[in-house]
Amino acid sequence: MADESLIAKIFPQLEESQLHQLVKYSKLLGEWNEKINLISRKDIQNVISRHIIPSLSISMVGNFTKSEDVLDIGTGGGLPGIPLAIVCRETSFTLMDSVGKKIMAVNDMVKRLNLQNVKTVNIRAEDFSDKFDKIVGRAVANLADFLKYSKKLLKPNGKIFYLKGGDRTNDFGLPKVWNFYNVAAITGVRELEDKVILEIF
């Protein structure tokens, strides 16, 4: 299958069962996108390359471990949380969104993918109080606003991994310590030059 081959080429360490799950997720996301708007309709034909692979690229810099709890803020249709949960099976993921219909869709996809390391919460980040080792996000808000309400949910010495498009120099409110990764350089997919990962300490 072409989609599996593309993912396997970039992430050769993945097991066949994980590749199957990722492709199944892409199809479930397409199904749900017909009912509610989870990703751009024009992107649905390129969901593997434009959404799942960039989400997986976070795992290449995030170093998610067995004992960690990771929060995905503004998960929408399960991005980047579901792809990360598929490839990081021993890490616990909490997928958060304030929109009930989106969490309903995510719950269905998590169940059909049989992901045992995922739970969901239907709440605004501002109203949440649990603490996490790492937080991931995907262009869910202005970066300064995202940091404002995500930092209070981070354990001491925790990290935030924020996937976004565009030039990072346009962002304001960054803390003093952060790293920048180009998704195209990580994955070797030239078409992803517009996407970057900010690792924020």
N, C-alpha and C positions, 0 to 999 in steps of 0.2 A: 504494500500500500504506500502511495507516494507520501502521504502525510507522516506516516510512521517513519519512513526512510529519512525524511527531512529532519525530524526530531532526533532520530538515532545518530545521524551524522554529526549533529552539534553536541549531543549529550550521549556519547557512546557507553557511558557507565550504566545507563538505565536498563532495567530488565524488560523483557518482552511484555510482561503483564502491565508494567507501568506505561509502556508505549500504547498498549491497547486502551488503557484507562484514559489517557490524554486525548486520544482520537475520539473515544466515546464521549468524553466531556465536551469536545468541540461540537459534536452532533447534538448533544443535549442543550448546549447553549444556543445553537441555532433554532432548535424546537421552541425553547422558551422565548427567544427573541421575536418569534412570530406573534406571541401573546402580549408581552410587555417589552418595553424598550430597555434592553440591558447593555447593548453596544450599538454603535452606529450601523444602520442597515447596509450601508455601502461597504462596510468592513466584513460582513458575515462570510463572504467567500474567501477571505484571507485571515480567518480567525486564528489559524495555527501560526502563521508567520507574523501577523501584526499584534496578536494579543497573548497567545499561549507561550510562544518562544521568548518574548520579552519578559513575561512573568517568570519563566523558568530561569532566566539569566540572573535573577536575584539570588537563586540558590548557589550560584557560582562565586558569589562574593559574600553571601550572608553567613556561611558556615553554621547552619542550623544543626543543633545537636539534640540528643535524646532527652536531656533533662529540661529543655527549654519550652517556655510557653510563648507563642507568637500571636500577635493580634493584627488582623487585617482590617484597617479602618476604611469604611466606605466601599465594601467589597463588591457592591453592585450585583453582577452576575457570577461572582465567585473569583474575581481576578484582583490580585494575583494569588489569593489564598488557596483555591482548589488545585491549580497546577503544582504549587509548592507542597501542598499536603500529599499529593500523589508521589512526588519524588523524594520527599523527606518523611518517610512513614513513621519514624520514631519521634518526631517532633509534634507537639500538640498545637493545633491552630484554632483560634477563635475568629470567626468571620462576623464582622459587625456592619450593619447598615440601618439607617433610620427609617427606610421605606419598607413597610411590611410586605408588599407584593414581591419585592426583590428577595427578601429573606425567605419567603415562601418558595420561590423558584430555586434558590440555593439549597434549601432543605431537601427539596425533591431530587436535585442533582446529586447531592451528597449521599442520599439514601440509595439511589440507583447505581452510584459508583462504589457503594459499600465502603466508604471512608470512615474508619474507626477513630481517626485522630483529629476529627473536626467537630466543633460545636458552633452554633450560631447565636447571635444576640440581636434583637430588634430594638435598637436604642441609639440615641445620639451620643457621640463621643463625649460631648460636654457633660452628659448626665451619667457617665459610666465611672466606676471607681476602682476596678480591678487593676492590678499591676502586672506588667509583662516584661520578659527578658528582651524581646525585640518587637518592633512594630513595623509593618509594611503598609504601603499605600501606593495608589496608582492614579496620580493626577486628579484626586478627588476634590481638591480645593486649592485656593491660593496657598503657596507654600508657607508663608508666614502664619496664616490662620491654621493650617494643618499642624504646624509645630506647636502653636499655642495650646491646642487642646489635646495633642498627643503626648507631649512631654510629661504631663501629670500622670499618665498611665504607664510610664516607663519605670522599671526598677532601677536602682543605682547601677551605674556602669552599663546600662542598656544601650541599644542602638536602634536607629530608625533607618529603614531602606525605602526610599521614595523614588518610584519610577515615573518619569515624566518625559514629555516631548519638548523639543526646543532648546534654546541656548540657556544654560544655567546662569549666565551673567545677568539675566533679566530678573533673577530672584532677589528678593530683599528679606531681611530677617534671618539669614543664615547664622548659626552660631559660629564661634571661632574655629571649632575643630570639625572638619568634614572632608570626605573624599568624593571624587567624581569618577564614574565609570561610563564609558561609551558602550552601549549595548552592541553596536556593530563590531567593535573590537573584541568583545567577549564571545560573541556567537559566530562571527565570520559572515554574518548576513549583511551585505552592503546596504540593503534597502532600509535597515534600521538605524541609519546614521542620525536620524532625528530623535532617537530615544536615548535617554541617559538614566543612570541610577545615582542618586545622591545617598551616600552613607553618612549619617549624621550622628555624632557622639553626644 
